[in-house]
Amino acid sequence: MLSNYNTSLELLEVVQREQLYKKLLLQLKKDFDLANVPIQISMDVTPTELKSLLHEKIYFLIVEKFSEYLNLLYVVDISENEVKKIAPSDAVDVAAEVAFLLLKREWQKVWYKAKYSS
């Protein structure tokens, strides 16, 4: 189920089908906390709202708190090579791409835990 996704919403649809959406939200909260980046994620947030929330948060970090942004990438374990592949453009577009990378990486963590923990 870790195939390639084209959009954040497509990925979140799969997460919901797999019934791992709540676990994904918990993983996001955990990693944002570990990175010391406060974020308010409600457990009843819709996929569309989650996508927007992450996009806005990452945009804010890129523009206002770049060191916290880098720390978040490190904690979530987003590869530097993946980030370097993002075409240079404005911060809004970069934030959207990074939000997608972040969701993909968090989904990997949740999926592997669900699949391989007994």
N, C-alpha and C positions, 0 to 999 in steps of 0.2 A: 504493500500500500504506500510505499515511499517513492512512488514514481514521480516524474516531473510534473509540476503544476505551472500553469501560466499566470495565475493571479492569486492574490491573497484570499479572495472570496471562494475561488475554486478549491483551494487547499482547505479552507474552513468548512466547506460543505462535506468534504471527505472526513474531516475530523468528527463532524457531527454524525455522519453515517456510521462511523466506527464507535460511536458513543464514548468518545474520549475528550469531548469539548471541555467539560469541567476540569479534567486533569490538565489539559492544555492551559486553562486559565490559572490554575494553581501553580503550574511550572513557570508561567510568565511572572506571576507575583513573586515567586521565590527568587527567580534570577534578578528581577529588578531590585528586590530587597538586598540581595547579595552584592549587587553593584552600587548599592546605596543611592539608588535613583527612585524617589518616591513616585508611585503611580497608583491611581485608584481604579481598580478593575472590579466591577460588580459581578457577582456570580450569575446574574441573569442578563448580562450584556449580550446583544445580538452580534453575529459575525460582522455585519456592516458597521456597527458602532465600535466594535473592537478594532477593526481595520483602521477606522478614522482616529480612534484614540491613540493607537500605536504610531500612526503617521504623524499626528500632531506632536506627540511626546518626542519622537526622534527628531523631528524638525526643530523643536525647541532646543534639544540637546546640541544639535549640530551648530545652531546659530548662537546660542547663549552659554552653553556649558560643554565645550568640546572635550575636555578631559573626562567628564562623566560619560559622555557619548563613547569615547574610546574604551573606558572601563566596562561599560555595558557590553560592547562588542566582545571584549575579552571574556567576561563572565559567561555570556551566552555561548561563547565559543564559535563565533562567526569567523571564518577564515579570511585572513587579510587579502588573499588572492580573489575571493568572491567579491569583496568590497572594491578592489581595484578594477574589476571587470565592469563596474557601473560607469556608464558614459558620463563624463563631466558635463554637468548642466546646472540648473539652479538648485538651491537647497531643497525646495519642495519636491522636485522629482527624485533627487538623491534620497531624501527621507522616505519616500514611497518605496523605492527599491530596497532600502535597508530594512524597512518594516517587513517586507516580504521575505527577505533573507532571515530575519529574526524569527518570523513565524515558521518558516521551513525548518530551521534548526531546532526550535522548541518542539515542533511536531515530531521530529526524529527522536528526540529524547523521550517523549511521552510514548510514542509507538513502540520503541525498543523496550522500555520498562514494562509496558502492558503485554508485549509478546513474550518476553523472556523472564519475567519474574513470576514466581508461582505463589 
